[in-house]
Every structure is written in structure tokens, then in C-alpha cells.
Amino acid sequence: MIKAASHNIDVVVKYYQDGRFIPLYLLWDDDTKYKIDRITAIQEGASLKYGLQGKRFTCLIQNQYRFLFFNGRSWSICPID
């Protein structure tokens, strides 16, 4: 499903009136749609290994945990090492 490196992706997001937002689905380059089964943590964070920073979502996607980062403009995904 997801390669073992950082990857910019499109994400379907639910926005709430109070400003919160939650990612629901990943849209891969080939238009494959992956449901985010669970979000186990949300925090400000960084991945020095992949050069990512911003709001970090720890997600369970098809029985695999991944970090999903939102930097205010774009979304990126990377494995949890």
C-alpha cells in the first residue's frame, strides 16, 4: 500500500465549525482511496529523518501505523520508525 518513504498526498478532511479538522481518507497518486481506520494521537511534531513538520496525526491505515503530517498547506505521510 504505502511506500517506506515520505510522500506528499491528497487527503479528504472533515472540518468542524470550531476550527478542528480530522483526516478521513488518503487519496494516492493512482486515485486509490484508503480509509483512515483510526487516529490514535494528534500533536505538533516533526520527523527529522523525512524533513517533515506540522500537525502530526498517528493513523492506523489497513493495519499499519503511519504518521500523517499537515504543514498548513499540504499533507505528507511517512512510516513510523
C-alpha positions as CSV (number, residue, x, y, z in Angstrom):
1,M,0.0,0.0,0.0
2,I,2.3,2.8,1.2
3,K,5.9,3.1,0.3
4,A,8.6,3.3,3.0
5,A,9.4,7.0,2.5
6,S,7.8,10.4,2.9
7,H,5.2,11.0,0.3
8,N,3.0,14.1,-0.5
9,I,-0.6,13.0,-0.9
10,D,-4.2,14.4,-1.1
11,V,-6.4,13.9,1.9
12,V,-10.2,14.0,2.4
13,V,-10.7,16.1,5.6
14,K,-13.7,16.8,7.9
15,Y,-13.7,20.3,9.2
16,Y,-15.7,21.3,12.3
17,Q,-17.2,24.8,12.9
18,D,-14.9,25.3,15.9
19,G,-11.8,25.0,13.7
20,R,-10.8,21.4,14.4
21,F,-10.2,19.1,11.5
22,I,-9.8,15.3,11.1
23,P,-8.4,13.4,8.1
24,L,-10.7,10.7,6.8
25,Y,-9.2,9.2,3.7
26,L,-5.9,9.3,1.8
27,L,-6.0,9.7,-2.0
28,W,-3.0,8.0,-3.6
29,D,-1.3,9.1,-6.9
30,D,-3.3,6.4,-8.8
31,D,-6.6,7.7,-7.3
32,T,-6.8,4.8,-4.9
33,K,-8.6,5.8,-1.8
34,Y,-7.5,4.5,1.7
35,K,-9.7,4.9,4.7
36,I,-8.0,6.1,7.9
37,D,-9.3,3.4,10.3
38,R,-8.3,5.2,13.5
39,I,-6.3,8.2,14.7
40,T,-4.5,7.4,17.9
41,A,-2.8,10.7,18.5
42,I,-2.7,14.3,17.3
43,Q,0.2,16.6,18.2
44,E,2.6,19.2,16.9
45,G,5.6,17.2,15.7
46,A,8.4,16.7,13.3
47,S,10.2,13.9,11.5
48,L,13.9,14.8,11.2
49,K,14.5,11.7,9.1
50,Y,12.0,12.8,6.5
51,G,12.2,16.6,6.9
52,L,8.5,16.9,7.9
53,Q,6.9,19.1,10.5
54,G,3.5,20.5,11.5
55,K,0.4,18.9,13.0
56,R,1.2,15.2,13.2
57,F,-1.6,12.5,13.2
58,T,-0.7,9.0,14.2
59,C,-3.0,6.9,12.0
60,L,-4.0,3.3,11.6
61,I,-4.5,2.5,7.9
62,Q,-5.1,-1.1,6.8
63,N,-3.5,-2.5,10.0
64,Q,-0.4,-0.3,9.6
65,Y,0.5,2.7,11.7
66,R,1.7,5.8,9.8
67,F,2.4,9.5,10.6
68,L,0.4,11.9,8.6
69,F,1.7,15.5,8.7
70,F,-0.2,18.7,7.8
71,N,2.1,21.7,7.5
72,G,-0.7,24.3,6.9
73,R,-0.8,23.8,3.1
74,S,-0.1,20.2,2.2
75,W,-0.2,16.7,3.6
76,S,2.6,14.1,3.8
77,I,2.8,10.6,5.0
78,C,5.7,8.6,6.4
79,P,6.2,5.3,8.2
80,I,6.7,5.2,12.0
81,D,10.2,4.1,12.7
